[in-house]
């Protein structure tokens, strides 16, 4: 999976929006060329993508008849 600068920028913006200033700082360091920070961001992005795919591929649970 390729991680782009735009992916890092998006992650920094998302982190900022949720008050995660530590992640925002790591993203900034990644964009400044810190390899360790780029790897950290790539790992977070990969985990988020996997969670999205997992949520999309989970079978939908039927609604119990008593809750309708």
C-alpha positions, 0 to 999 in steps of 0.5 A, spaced: 500 500 500 502 506 498 502 512 502 502 519 499 503 526 502 496 527 501 494 521 506 499 524 511 496 531 510 489 528 511 491 524 517 494 530 520 487 534 519 483 528 522 488 528 528 487 535 529 479 535 528 479 530 534 484 533 538 490 528 537 495 533 537 501 528 538 499 524 532 498 531 528 505 533 530 508 526 528 504 527 521 508 534 521 515 531 522 513 525 517 512 531 512 518 534 514 522 528 512 522 524 518 522 516 516 520 514 523 514 519 523 512 517 516 512 509 518 508 511 524 503 515 520 503 509 514 501 504 520 495 508 523 493 509 515 493 502 514 490 500 520 484 505 519 483 502 512 483 495 514 478 497 519 474 500 514 474 494 510 472 490 515 466 494 517 464 494 510 465 486 509 462 484 516 455 481 514 449 485 516 446 482 523 438 481 522 434 486 526 430 482 531 423 481 530 421 484 537 425 490 536 421 492 529 
